[in-house]
Amino acid sequence: MCDVMCLLCVFQFTRVWIPDPEDVWKAAEIVKDYKEGEPVLHLQLEDETPLEYPVGPKSNPLPFLRNPDILVGENDLTALSYLHEPAVLHNLKVRFLEPNHIYTYCGIVLVAINPYDQLDIYGEEVIRAYSGQNMGDMDPHIFAVAEEAYKQMARDERNQSIIVSGESGAGKTVSAKYAMRFFATVGGSANDTNVEEKVLASSPIMEAIGNAKTTRNDNSSRFGKYIQIGFSRHYNIIGANMRTYLLEKSRVVFQVGGIHRNSSWTMLKTLRRPERPSRYSVRTQKHTFIFHHLSVNQNRL
Protein backbone atom coordinates (compact mmCIF):
# COMPACT_ATOMS: atom_id res chain seq x y z
CA MET A 1 0.00 0.00 0.00
CA CYS A 2 1.44 3.39 -0.95
CA ASP A 3 2.09 6.19 1.54
CA VAL A 4 -0.54 8.49 -0.06
CA MET A 5 -3.28 5.95 0.65
CA CYS A 6 -1.99 5.38 4.18
CA LEU A 7 -2.03 9.11 4.99
CA LEU A 8 -5.81 9.05 4.71
CA CYS A 9 -6.00 6.29 7.35
CA VAL A 10 -3.23 7.16 9.80
CA PHE A 11 -5.16 8.46 12.78
CA GLN A 12 -5.74 7.42 16.37
CA PHE A 13 -7.04 3.87 16.97
CA THR A 14 -5.99 2.71 13.48
CA ARG A 15 -4.54 -0.80 13.69
CA VAL A 16 -1.34 -1.50 11.78
CA TRP A 17 1.46 -4.02 11.18
CA ILE A 18 5.09 -3.10 11.81
CA PRO A 19 8.17 -5.19 10.92
CA ASP A 20 9.82 -7.07 13.77
CA PRO A 21 13.19 -8.89 13.71
CA GLU A 22 11.88 -11.80 15.79
CA ASP A 23 8.19 -12.17 14.89
CA VAL A 24 8.60 -10.81 11.31
CA TRP A 25 5.45 -8.71 11.77
CA LYS A 26 3.97 -7.33 14.99
CA ALA A 27 0.50 -5.88 15.55
CA ALA A 28 0.15 -2.35 16.90
CA GLU A 29 -2.34 0.49 17.24
CA ILE A 30 -1.86 4.20 16.56
CA VAL A 31 -2.41 6.24 19.73
CA LYS A 32 -1.97 9.71 18.23
CA ASP A 33 -3.04 11.19 14.91
CA TYR A 34 -0.16 11.37 12.44
CA LYS A 35 0.57 14.47 10.37
CA GLU A 36 2.54 14.33 7.17
CA GLY A 37 6.21 15.12 7.73
CA GLU A 38 6.37 14.00 11.36
CA PRO A 39 9.44 11.81 12.04
CA VAL A 40 7.72 9.26 14.29
CA LEU A 41 4.44 7.43 14.57
CA HIS A 42 3.15 6.94 18.12
CA LEU A 43 2.06 3.33 18.56
CA GLN A 44 1.04 0.87 21.24
CA LEU A 45 1.78 -2.84 20.88
CA GLU A 46 -0.74 -5.52 21.78
CA ASP A 47 0.93 -5.96 25.18
CA GLU A 48 0.33 -2.20 25.77
CA THR A 49 4.01 -1.35 25.31
CA PRO A 50 4.36 2.20 23.89
CA LEU A 51 6.53 2.59 20.79
CA GLU A 52 7.75 5.54 18.76
CA TYR A 53 8.03 4.14 15.26
CA PRO A 54 10.30 6.21 12.97
CA VAL A 55 8.87 7.00 9.54
CA GLY A 56 10.17 8.96 6.61
CA PRO A 57 12.21 8.69 3.41
CA LYS A 58 15.36 7.74 5.32
CA SER A 59 13.76 5.35 7.83
CA ASN A 60 10.52 3.39 7.38
CA PRO A 61 7.46 3.83 5.16
CA LEU A 62 4.08 4.15 6.80
CA PRO A 63 2.98 0.76 8.16
CA PHE A 64 0.51 -1.65 6.59
CA LEU A 65 -3.10 -1.53 7.78
CA ARG A 66 -4.61 -4.49 9.62
CA ASN A 67 -7.80 -6.18 8.52
CA PRO A 68 -10.95 -6.07 10.67
CA ASP A 69 -11.22 -8.99 13.08
CA ILE A 70 -14.32 -10.23 11.28
CA LEU A 71 -12.19 -11.00 8.21
CA VAL A 72 -9.33 -12.71 10.03
CA GLY A 73 -9.36 -16.43 9.30
CA GLU A 74 -11.13 -16.14 5.93
CA ASN A 75 -10.73 -19.26 3.81
CA ASP A 76 -10.04 -17.12 0.71
CA LEU A 77 -7.32 -14.49 0.89
CA THR A 78 -9.00 -12.42 -1.82
CA ALA A 79 -11.81 -11.67 0.66
CA LEU A 80 -9.44 -9.60 2.84
CA SER A 81 -9.78 -5.82 2.75
CA TYR A 82 -6.00 -5.43 2.75
CA LEU A 83 -3.99 -8.03 0.87
CA HIS A 84 -0.30 -7.62 1.67
CA GLU A 85 2.45 -9.73 3.23
CA PRO A 86 1.59 -9.32 6.95
CA ALA A 87 -2.12 -9.77 6.28
CA VAL A 88 -1.52 -12.96 4.27
CA LEU A 89 0.88 -14.46 6.82
CA HIS A 90 -1.39 -13.64 9.75
CA ASN A 91 -4.46 -15.11 8.06
CA LEU A 92 -2.59 -18.30 7.18
CA LYS A 93 -1.30 -18.55 10.75
CA VAL A 94 -4.77 -18.13 12.26
CA ARG A 95 -6.18 -20.83 10.01
CA PHE A 96 -3.25 -23.18 10.56
CA LEU A 97 -3.73 -23.03 14.34
CA GLU A 98 -7.27 -24.34 13.89
CA PRO A 99 -7.59 -28.15 13.62
CA ASN A 100 -7.20 -29.46 10.06
CA HIS A 101 -7.19 -25.99 8.44
CA ILE A 102 -3.96 -26.31 6.48
CA TYR A 103 -5.54 -25.15 3.21
CA THR A 104 -6.51 -21.61 2.16
CA TYR A 105 -7.68 -20.30 -1.20
CA CYS A 106 -6.25 -17.29 -2.97
CA GLY A 107 -8.70 -17.09 -5.82
CA ILE A 108 -8.22 -20.24 -7.89
CA VAL A 109 -4.89 -20.95 -6.18
CA LEU A 110 -4.76 -23.30 -3.20
CA VAL A 111 -2.22 -22.42 -0.51
CA ALA A 112 -1.13 -25.39 1.62
CA ILE A 113 0.98 -25.39 4.78
CA ASN A 114 2.74 -28.64 5.59
CA PRO A 115 1.56 -29.81 9.05
CA TYR A 116 4.31 -32.45 9.27
CA ASP A 117 1.67 -34.77 10.67
CA GLN A 118 -0.89 -37.27 9.44
CA LEU A 119 -4.33 -35.65 9.23
CA ASP A 120 -7.60 -37.52 8.93
CA ILE A 121 -8.89 -35.43 6.02
CA TYR A 122 -7.98 -37.61 3.04
CA GLY A 123 -10.18 -40.66 3.45
CA GLU A 124 -12.60 -41.99 0.84
CA GLU A 125 -15.55 -40.41 2.65
CA VAL A 126 -13.90 -37.00 2.27
CA ILE A 127 -13.28 -37.67 -1.43
CA ARG A 128 -16.95 -38.52 -1.90
CA ALA A 129 -17.94 -35.34 -0.07
CA TYR A 130 -15.94 -33.15 -2.47
CA SER A 131 -16.92 -35.07 -5.59
CA GLY A 132 -19.46 -33.11 -7.61
CA GLN A 133 -19.07 -29.93 -5.54
CA ASN A 134 -18.12 -26.53 -6.92
CA MET A 135 -14.84 -25.01 -5.82
CA GLY A 136 -15.68 -22.71 -2.91
CA ASP A 137 -18.76 -24.62 -1.74
CA MET A 138 -16.73 -26.45 0.90
CA ASP A 139 -13.58 -25.78 2.90
CA PRO A 140 -10.38 -25.38 0.84
CA HIS A 141 -8.83 -28.75 0.02
CA ILE A 142 -6.60 -30.40 -2.55
CA PHE A 143 -9.62 -32.56 -3.41
CA ALA A 144 -11.57 -29.43 -4.40
CA VAL A 145 -8.82 -28.48 -6.87
CA ALA A 146 -8.75 -32.03 -8.25
CA GLU A 147 -12.55 -32.07 -8.58
CA GLU A 148 -12.49 -28.76 -10.47
CA ALA A 149 -9.94 -30.14 -12.94
CA TYR A 150 -11.88 -33.40 -13.31
CA LYS A 151 -15.18 -31.57 -13.84
CA GLN A 152 -13.76 -29.17 -16.44
CA MET A 153 -12.15 -32.07 -18.29
CA ALA A 154 -15.52 -33.84 -18.50
CA ARG A 155 -17.48 -30.70 -19.36
CA ASP A 156 -15.13 -29.10 -21.90
CA GLU A 157 -13.44 -32.31 -23.13
CA ARG A 158 -10.05 -30.62 -22.88
CA ASN A 159 -6.84 -31.52 -21.12
CA GLN A 160 -6.42 -30.02 -17.65
CA SER A 161 -3.28 -29.34 -15.62
CA ILE A 162 -2.60 -28.99 -11.91
CA ILE A 163 0.68 -27.30 -11.03
CA VAL A 164 2.07 -28.18 -7.60
CA SER A 165 4.89 -25.86 -6.59
CA GLY A 166 6.65 -24.80 -3.42
CA GLU A 167 9.96 -24.79 -1.62
CA SER A 168 11.74 -27.87 -0.36
CA GLY A 169 9.67 -29.64 2.29
CA ALA A 170 6.44 -27.83 1.43
CA GLY A 171 4.66 -31.10 0.67
CA LYS A 172 4.56 -31.11 -3.13
CA THR A 173 5.02 -34.87 -3.50
CA VAL A 174 2.31 -35.67 -0.96
CA SER A 175 -0.09 -33.15 -2.51
CA ALA A 176 0.37 -34.76 -5.92
CA LYS A 177 -0.28 -38.16 -4.35
CA TYR A 178 -3.58 -36.99 -2.84
CA ALA A 179 -4.68 -35.50 -6.15
CA MET A 180 -4.01 -38.85 -7.84
CA ARG A 181 -5.90 -40.61 -5.06
CA PHE A 182 -8.91 -38.41 -5.79
CA PHE A 183 -8.80 -39.20 -9.52
CA ALA A 184 -8.36 -42.90 -8.80
CA THR A 185 -11.45 -42.89 -6.58
CA VAL A 186 -13.88 -40.80 -8.64
CA GLY A 187 -12.55 -42.03 -11.99
CA GLY A 188 -11.80 -45.60 -11.04
CA SER A 189 -11.52 -48.12 -13.85
CA ALA A 190 -14.12 -50.83 -14.19
CA ASN A 191 -11.44 -53.53 -14.13
CA ASP A 192 -9.82 -52.01 -11.02
CA THR A 193 -6.39 -51.31 -12.49
CA ASN A 194 -5.61 -49.00 -9.55
CA VAL A 195 -3.35 -46.66 -11.50
CA GLU A 196 -2.60 -44.58 -8.43
CA GLU A 197 -0.90 -47.53 -6.71
CA LYS A 198 1.09 -48.38 -9.84
CA VAL A 199 2.30 -44.80 -10.19
CA LEU A 200 3.20 -44.56 -6.52
CA ALA A 201 4.95 -47.94 -6.65
CA SER A 202 7.57 -46.40 -8.91
CA SER A 203 8.37 -43.69 -6.36
CA PRO A 204 11.00 -45.62 -4.33
CA ILE A 205 13.13 -46.23 -7.43
CA MET A 206 12.86 -42.65 -8.65
CA GLU A 207 13.44 -41.23 -5.19
CA ALA A 208 16.55 -43.37 -4.76
CA ILE A 209 18.11 -41.68 -7.77
CA GLY A 210 16.47 -38.28 -7.53
CA ASN A 211 16.05 -37.60 -3.79
CA ALA A 212 18.66 -36.45 -1.32
CA LYS A 213 18.91 -35.01 2.16
CA THR A 214 19.39 -31.24 2.24
CA THR A 215 19.82 -28.76 5.05
CA ARG A 216 16.05 -28.13 4.98
CA ASN A 217 14.51 -31.46 4.03
CA ASP A 218 15.57 -35.00 4.94
CA ASN A 219 13.99 -36.45 1.79
CA SER A 220 14.06 -33.67 -0.76
CA SER A 221 13.04 -34.42 -4.35
CA ARG A 222 15.89 -33.10 -6.46
CA PHE A 223 14.02 -33.79 -9.68
CA GLY A 224 10.84 -32.62 -11.37
CA LYS A 225 7.91 -34.88 -12.20
CA TYR A 226 5.33 -34.50 -14.95
CA ILE A 227 2.52 -37.01 -14.44
CA GLN A 228 -0.04 -37.63 -17.18
CA ILE A 229 -3.22 -39.53 -16.30
CA GLY A 230 -5.35 -40.76 -19.19
CA PHE A 231 -9.15 -41.04 -19.02
CA SER A 232 -11.61 -42.86 -21.26
CA ARG A 233 -14.67 -41.28 -22.87
CA HIS A 234 -16.56 -42.38 -19.78
CA TYR A 235 -14.01 -40.49 -17.65
CA ASN A 236 -12.49 -43.62 -16.12
CA ILE A 237 -8.73 -43.88 -15.68
CA ILE A 238 -7.14 -45.99 -18.40
CA GLY A 239 -3.44 -45.36 -17.78
CA ALA A 240 -0.72 -43.00 -16.68
CA ASN A 241 2.68 -41.80 -17.79
CA MET A 242 5.38 -40.11 -15.78
CA ARG A 243 8.30 -38.01 -17.02
CA THR A 244 11.16 -37.13 -14.74
CA TYR A 245 13.61 -34.26 -14.94
CA LEU A 246 16.80 -34.69 -12.93
CA LEU A 247 17.65 -31.16 -11.84
CA GLU A 248 21.02 -31.67 -10.16
CA LYS A 249 23.02 -34.30 -12.03
CA SER A 250 26.22 -33.08 -10.37
CA ARG A 251 24.90 -34.29 -7.01
CA VAL A 252 25.45 -37.89 -8.12
CA VAL A 253 29.24 -37.48 -8.04
CA PHE A 254 29.81 -34.29 -6.03
CA GLN A 255 28.26 -32.26 -3.24
CA VAL A 256 29.06 -29.16 -1.23
CA GLY A 257 29.38 -29.08 2.54
CA GLY A 258 26.19 -29.87 4.45
CA ILE A 259 24.50 -31.23 1.32
CA HIS A 260 24.28 -34.96 0.68
CA ARG A 261 24.33 -37.25 -2.30
CA ASN A 262 21.31 -39.06 -3.60
CA SER A 263 19.46 -41.58 -1.47
CA SER A 264 20.79 -44.50 -3.50
CA TRP A 265 24.04 -44.21 -1.53
CA THR A 266 22.15 -44.77 1.71
CA MET A 267 20.36 -47.77 0.23
CA LEU A 268 23.67 -49.26 -0.86
CA LYS A 269 25.00 -48.87 2.66
CA THR A 270 21.92 -50.67 3.99
CA LEU A 271 22.55 -53.55 1.58
CA ARG A 272 26.09 -53.97 2.86
CA ARG A 273 25.21 -56.15 5.84
CA PRO A 274 27.33 -59.14 6.91
CA GLU A 275 24.57 -61.60 6.06
CA ARG A 276 24.06 -60.51 2.45
CA PRO A 277 27.07 -58.87 0.77
CA SER A 278 27.46 -61.60 -1.85
CA ARG A 279 23.79 -61.63 -2.80
CA TYR A 280 23.89 -57.98 -3.87
CA SER A 281 27.53 -57.98 -5.05
CA VAL A 282 28.46 -55.34 -2.49
CA ARG A 283 32.16 -55.45 -1.81
CA THR A 284 33.67 -56.23 1.57
CA GLN A 285 35.42 -53.83 3.92
CA LYS A 286 38.80 -54.00 2.12
CA HIS A 287 37.20 -52.34 -0.92
CA THR A 288 36.01 -49.13 0.69
CA PHE A 289 35.39 -45.63 -0.46
CA ILE A 290 34.22 -42.51 1.35
CA PHE A 291 30.92 -40.75 0.77
CA HIS A 292 28.44 -38.55 2.59
CA HIS A 293 25.01 -39.95 3.33
CA LEU A 294 22.74 -39.27 6.30
CA SER A 295 25.08 -36.96 8.17
CA VAL A 296 27.74 -34.49 7.20
CA ASN A 297 30.43 -36.76 8.66
CA GLN A 298 32.45 -39.08 6.46
CA ASN A 299 31.24 -42.68 6.41
CA ARG A 300 32.70 -45.75 4.79
CA LEU A 301 30.87 -48.22 2.64
C-alpha positions as CSV (number, residue, x, y, z in Angstrom):
1,M,0.0,0.0,0.0
2,C,1.4,3.4,-0.9
3,D,2.1,6.2,1.5
4,V,-0.5,8.5,-0.1
5,M,-3.3,6.0,0.7
6,C,-2.0,5.4,4.2
7,L,-2.0,9.1,5.0
8,L,-5.8,9.0,4.7
9,C,-6.0,6.3,7.4
10,V,-3.2,7.2,9.8
11,F,-5.2,8.5,12.8
12,Q,-5.7,7.4,16.4
13,F,-7.0,3.9,17.0
14,T,-6.0,2.7,13.5
15,R,-4.5,-0.8,13.7
16,V,-1.3,-1.5,11.8
17,W,1.5,-4.0,11.2
18,I,5.1,-3.1,11.8
19,P,8.2,-5.2,10.9
20,D,9.8,-7.1,13.8
21,P,13.2,-8.9,13.7
22,E,11.9,-11.8,15.8
23,D,8.2,-12.2,14.9
24,V,8.6,-10.8,11.3
25,W,5.4,-8.7,11.8
26,K,4.0,-7.3,15.0
27,A,0.5,-5.9,15.5
28,A,0.2,-2.3,16.9
29,E,-2.3,0.5,17.2
30,I,-1.9,4.2,16.6
31,V,-2.4,6.2,19.7
32,K,-2.0,9.7,18.2
33,D,-3.0,11.2,14.9
34,Y,-0.2,11.4,12.4
35,K,0.6,14.5,10.4
36,E,2.5,14.3,7.2
37,G,6.2,15.1,7.7
38,E,6.4,14.0,11.4
39,P,9.4,11.8,12.0
40,V,7.7,9.3,14.3
41,L,4.4,7.4,14.6
42,H,3.1,6.9,18.1
43,L,2.1,3.3,18.6
44,Q,1.0,0.9,21.2
45,L,1.8,-2.8,20.9
46,E,-0.7,-5.5,21.8
47,D,0.9,-6.0,25.2
48,E,0.3,-2.2,25.8
49,T,4.0,-1.3,25.3
50,P,4.4,2.2,23.9
51,L,6.5,2.6,20.8
52,E,7.7,5.5,18.8
53,Y,8.0,4.1,15.3
54,P,10.3,6.2,13.0
55,V,8.9,7.0,9.5
56,G,10.2,9.0,6.6
57,P,12.2,8.7,3.4
58,K,15.4,7.7,5.3
59,S,13.8,5.3,7.8
60,N,10.5,3.4,7.4
61,P,7.5,3.8,5.2
62,L,4.1,4.1,6.8
63,P,3.0,0.8,8.2
64,F,0.5,-1.6,6.6
65,L,-3.1,-1.5,7.8
66,R,-4.6,-4.5,9.6
67,N,-7.8,-6.2,8.5
68,P,-10.9,-6.1,10.7
69,D,-11.2,-9.0,13.1
70,I,-14.3,-10.2,11.3
71,L,-12.2,-11.0,8.2
72,V,-9.3,-12.7,10.0
73,G,-9.4,-16.4,9.3
74,E,-11.1,-16.1,5.9
75,N,-10.7,-19.3,3.8
76,D,-10.0,-17.1,0.7
77,L,-7.3,-14.5,0.9
78,T,-9.0,-12.4,-1.8
79,A,-11.8,-11.7,0.7
80,L,-9.4,-9.6,2.8
81,S,-9.8,-5.8,2.8
82,Y,-6.0,-5.4,2.7
83,L,-4.0,-8.0,0.9
84,H,-0.3,-7.6,1.7
85,E,2.5,-9.7,3.2
86,P,1.6,-9.3,7.0
87,A,-2.1,-9.8,6.3
88,V,-1.5,-13.0,4.3
89,L,0.9,-14.5,6.8
90,H,-1.4,-13.6,9.8
91,N,-4.5,-15.1,8.1
92,L,-2.6,-18.3,7.2
93,K,-1.3,-18.6,10.8
94,V,-4.8,-18.1,12.3
95,R,-6.2,-20.8,10.0
96,F,-3.2,-23.2,10.6
97,L,-3.7,-23.0,14.3
98,E,-7.3,-24.3,13.9
99,P,-7.6,-28.1,13.6
100,N,-7.2,-29.5,10.1
101,H,-7.2,-26.0,8.4
102,I,-4.0,-26.3,6.5
103,Y,-5.5,-25.1,3.2
104,T,-6.5,-21.6,2.2
105,Y,-7.7,-20.3,-1.2
106,C,-6.2,-17.3,-3.0
107,G,-8.7,-17.1,-5.8
108,I,-8.2,-20.2,-7.9
109,V,-4.9,-20.9,-6.2
110,L,-4.8,-23.3,-3.2
111,V,-2.2,-22.4,-0.5
112,A,-1.1,-25.4,1.6
113,I,1.0,-25.4,4.8
114,N,2.7,-28.6,5.6
115,P,1.6,-29.8,9.0
116,Y,4.3,-32.4,9.3
117,D,1.7,-34.8,10.7
118,Q,-0.9,-37.3,9.4
119,L,-4.3,-35.6,9.2
120,D,-7.6,-37.5,8.9
121,I,-8.9,-35.4,6.0
122,Y,-8.0,-37.6,3.0
123,G,-10.2,-40.7,3.4
124,E,-12.6,-42.0,0.8
125,E,-15.6,-40.4,2.6
126,V,-13.9,-37.0,2.3
127,I,-13.3,-37.7,-1.4
128,R,-16.9,-38.5,-1.9
129,A,-17.9,-35.3,-0.1
130,Y,-15.9,-33.1,-2.5
131,S,-16.9,-35.1,-5.6
132,G,-19.5,-33.1,-7.6
133,Q,-19.1,-29.9,-5.5
134,N,-18.1,-26.5,-6.9
135,M,-14.8,-25.0,-5.8
136,G,-15.7,-22.7,-2.9
137,D,-18.8,-24.6,-1.7
138,M,-16.7,-26.5,0.9
139,D,-13.6,-25.8,2.9
140,P,-10.4,-25.4,0.8
141,H,-8.8,-28.7,0.0
142,I,-6.6,-30.4,-2.6
143,F,-9.6,-32.6,-3.4
144,A,-11.6,-29.4,-4.4
145,V,-8.8,-28.5,-6.9
146,A,-8.7,-32.0,-8.3
147,E,-12.5,-32.1,-8.6
148,E,-12.5,-28.8,-10.5
149,A,-9.9,-30.1,-12.9
150,Y,-11.9,-33.4,-13.3
151,K,-15.2,-31.6,-13.8
152,Q,-13.8,-29.2,-16.4
153,M,-12.2,-32.1,-18.3
154,A,-15.5,-33.8,-18.5
155,R,-17.5,-30.7,-19.4
156,D,-15.1,-29.1,-21.9
157,E,-13.4,-32.3,-23.1
158,R,-10.1,-30.6,-22.9
159,N,-6.8,-31.5,-21.1
160,Q,-6.4,-30.0,-17.7
161,S,-3.3,-29.3,-15.6
162,I,-2.6,-29.0,-11.9
163,I,0.7,-27.3,-11.0
164,V,2.1,-28.2,-7.6
165,S,4.9,-25.9,-6.6
166,G,6.7,-24.8,-3.4
167,E,10.0,-24.8,-1.6
168,S,11.7,-27.9,-0.4
169,G,9.7,-29.6,2.3
170,A,6.4,-27.8,1.4
171,G,4.7,-31.1,0.7
172,K,4.6,-31.1,-3.1
173,T,5.0,-34.9,-3.5
174,V,2.3,-35.7,-1.0
175,S,-0.1,-33.2,-2.5
176,A,0.4,-34.8,-5.9
177,K,-0.3,-38.2,-4.3
178,Y,-3.6,-37.0,-2.8
179,A,-4.7,-35.5,-6.2
180,M,-4.0,-38.9,-7.8
181,R,-5.9,-40.6,-5.1
182,F,-8.9,-38.4,-5.8
183,F,-8.8,-39.2,-9.5
184,A,-8.4,-42.9,-8.8
185,T,-11.5,-42.9,-6.6
186,V,-13.9,-40.8,-8.6
187,G,-12.6,-42.0,-12.0
188,G,-11.8,-45.6,-11.0
189,S,-11.5,-48.1,-13.9
190,A,-14.1,-50.8,-14.2
191,N,-11.4,-53.5,-14.1
192,D,-9.8,-52.0,-11.0
193,T,-6.4,-51.3,-12.5
194,N,-5.6,-49.0,-9.5
195,V,-3.4,-46.7,-11.5
196,E,-2.6,-44.6,-8.4
197,E,-0.9,-47.5,-6.7
198,K,1.1,-48.4,-9.8
199,V,2.3,-44.8,-10.2
200,L,3.2,-44.6,-6.5
201,A,4.9,-47.9,-6.6
202,S,7.6,-46.4,-8.9
203,S,8.4,-43.7,-6.4
204,P,11.0,-45.6,-4.3
205,I,13.1,-46.2,-7.4
206,M,12.9,-42.6,-8.6
207,E,13.4,-41.2,-5.2
208,A,16.6,-43.4,-4.8
209,I,18.1,-41.7,-7.8
210,G,16.5,-38.3,-7.5
211,N,16.0,-37.6,-3.8
212,A,18.7,-36.4,-1.3
213,K,18.9,-35.0,2.2
214,T,19.4,-31.2,2.2
215,T,19.8,-28.8,5.1
216,R,16.0,-28.1,5.0
217,N,14.5,-31.5,4.0
218,D,15.6,-35.0,4.9
219,N,14.0,-36.5,1.8
220,S,14.1,-33.7,-0.8
221,S,13.0,-34.4,-4.3
222,R,15.9,-33.1,-6.5
223,F,14.0,-33.8,-9.7
224,G,10.8,-32.6,-11.4
225,K,7.9,-34.9,-12.2
226,Y,5.3,-34.5,-15.0
227,I,2.5,-37.0,-14.4
228,Q,0.0,-37.6,-17.2
229,I,-3.2,-39.5,-16.3
230,G,-5.3,-40.8,-19.2
231,F,-9.1,-41.0,-19.0
232,S,-11.6,-42.9,-21.3
233,R,-14.7,-41.3,-22.9
234,H,-16.6,-42.4,-19.8
235,Y,-14.0,-40.5,-17.6
236,N,-12.5,-43.6,-16.1
237,I,-8.7,-43.9,-15.7
238,I,-7.1,-46.0,-18.4
239,G,-3.4,-45.4,-17.8
240,A,-0.7,-43.0,-16.7
241,N,2.7,-41.8,-17.8
242,M,5.4,-40.1,-15.8
243,R,8.3,-38.0,-17.0
244,T,11.2,-37.1,-14.7
245,Y,13.6,-34.3,-14.9
246,L,16.8,-34.7,-12.9
247,L,17.7,-31.2,-11.8
248,E,21.0,-31.7,-10.2
249,K,23.0,-34.3,-12.0
250,S,26.2,-33.1,-10.4
251,R,24.9,-34.3,-7.0
252,V,25.5,-37.9,-8.1
253,V,29.2,-37.5,-8.0
254,F,29.8,-34.3,-6.0
255,Q,28.3,-32.3,-3.2
256,V,29.1,-29.2,-1.2
257,G,29.4,-29.1,2.5
258,G,26.2,-29.9,4.5
259,I,24.5,-31.2,1.3
260,H,24.3,-35.0,0.7
261,R,24.3,-37.2,-2.3
262,N,21.3,-39.1,-3.6
263,S,19.5,-41.6,-1.5
264,S,20.8,-44.5,-3.5
265,W,24.0,-44.2,-1.5
266,T,22.1,-44.8,1.7
267,M,20.4,-47.8,0.2
268,L,23.7,-49.3,-0.9
269,K,25.0,-48.9,2.7
270,T,21.9,-50.7,4.0
271,L,22.6,-53.5,1.6
272,R,26.1,-54.0,2.9
273,R,25.2,-56.2,5.8
274,P,27.3,-59.1,6.9
275,E,24.6,-61.6,6.1
276,R,24.1,-60.5,2.5
277,P,27.1,-58.9,0.8
278,S,27.5,-61.6,-1.8
279,R,23.8,-61.6,-2.8
280,Y,23.9,-58.0,-3.9
281,S,27.5,-58.0,-5.0
282,V,28.5,-55.3,-2.5
283,R,32.2,-55.4,-1.8
284,T,33.7,-56.2,1.6
285,Q,35.4,-53.8,3.9
286,K,38.8,-54.0,2.1
287,H,37.2,-52.3,-0.9
288,T,36.0,-49.1,0.7
289,F,35.4,-45.6,-0.5
290,I,34.2,-42.5,1.3
291,F,30.9,-40.8,0.8
292,H,28.4,-38.5,2.6
293,H,25.0,-39.9,3.3
294,L,22.7,-39.3,6.3
295,S,25.1,-37.0,8.2
296,V,27.7,-34.5,7.2
297,N,30.4,-36.8,8.7
298,Q,32.4,-39.1,6.5
299,N,31.2,-42.7,6.4
300,R,32.7,-45.8,4.8
301,L,30.9,-48.2,2.6
